[in-house]
Amino acid sequence: MSEKFPMEQLKTDLSASWAIAKKDMRIYYIKPGTLMFGILFPLFMFLSFAVGKNAPVATLIPGLISITILFSSSSIGPMVIPTERRVKTFERLVSAPISFYSIILGKTLGGFLFSLAIGVIPLLIGVVLFETQIISLLALITGLALASYCFATLGIMFASFPTENPGDIMMLLNFVRLPLIFISGLYIPIESLPDWGQVAAAFSPLSYANDLIRYSLEGKTFYGPVLDVAVLFFFTAVFLYVGIRLDRKFRK
């Protein structure tokens, strides 16, 4: 078999990534588990703590967008990969003549695009019904895109654990996602948290995602948009690295 040039291999891998993402979108976006954990669960979780708060609805929109992105983007990988392990399609992908990174990119794109589509819904509700203002369109687009991709890689990292049951991954993932909700400034601004709460928030990627989205809609920020972007890139790289290492370890 003739060896492909790097550019040809890159085109093949990118084409494969997009094909994988399209397949996941077609099959898994309307699965009950995806709809439950990706849309309904974060909505009811947010409403259970936001209803009754003496605060304008418009100020709650950044938190609703953030929690929606967290759950929707991180739910696709844990639904797709264990399911495909069970039906042996993931093993066929791994043995295909494409790089493993292109497979991971395709799986991540599925969660990324799903999250972007779902995350725009609370934004539109805020703008149309509650007069939410967009202060910085660039910060908003950057925040939505970076947060969606970052949390999609979080889902991929957890999906690397060797199980064929999506529920096992979702249960494990919720031990991380649920605490993040309460330490990341979604309900109480980070500047209003006690010192120990601010220290805990600094270790949460959701803090920086919410801070960047809050800056884009309210003009208020705790960390600053530059630090928000840098830290989200850092967490994305860490989640990808750990996920790939775990997958290789468990497949040996």
C-alpha positions, 0 to 999 in steps of 0.5 A: 500500500502506498504511503500517503503524504502528510497533507493527504493524510490530514485531509483524510483524517479531517474528512473522517472526523467530520463523518464520525461527527455527522454519524453521531449527530444523526444517531445520538442527538435524540436518544432519551439519555442525551435529551435527559442529561443534556437538556432536561436535567440542567434546566430543572437543576437551574430552575430549582435554585434560581426560582425564588431568587430576588434577582432580575431574570436577565442576570440569571441568563449567563448561569443558565447558558453555562450550565446548559453548555456544561451538561449538553456538551459533556453528555455526548461522548459518555453516551456514544463511546460506551454504546459503540463499545457494546456494539463493537463499532468503536473497535472498528473505528480504531482499526480503520486506516485513520489516526486515533486523533481524528476519531477523538476529534470527531467524537468531540465535535459531536458534543461541541456542535450539540452544545452550541445548538442547545446553548443558543436557546437560553441566550435567545430566550434572554434576548427576546423575552428578558431584554438581555443585552449582548455587550461583547459579541466577540466574547460571547462567541468565544465563550460559547465555542471554548466552553462547548469544546472544553466540556466536550473533551471532559465528556470524552475523558470520562468516556475513556474508562472501559465500560459498555454502559453509558449510565456508568459514565454518567454517574461518575461524571455527575460526581464532577459536574454537580459540585462544579455547579455550586462553586463556579459562580452560577448562582452567587457571583464569585466575588460574593463567595467567601475566601475558601469558595473563591479558591475552590472556584479557581479550580473549576473550568466552569468558573471561567466559562461562566465568567466569560459569558457573564462578561459578554452579556453584563460587562462584569468579570472576576478573572478577566476575559484574557485569563478566562480564555487561557484557562479554558484552553488549558483545561481543554488540553488537559482533558484531551491529554488525559482522555487519550492516555486513559484510552490507550492504557485501557486498550492495551 
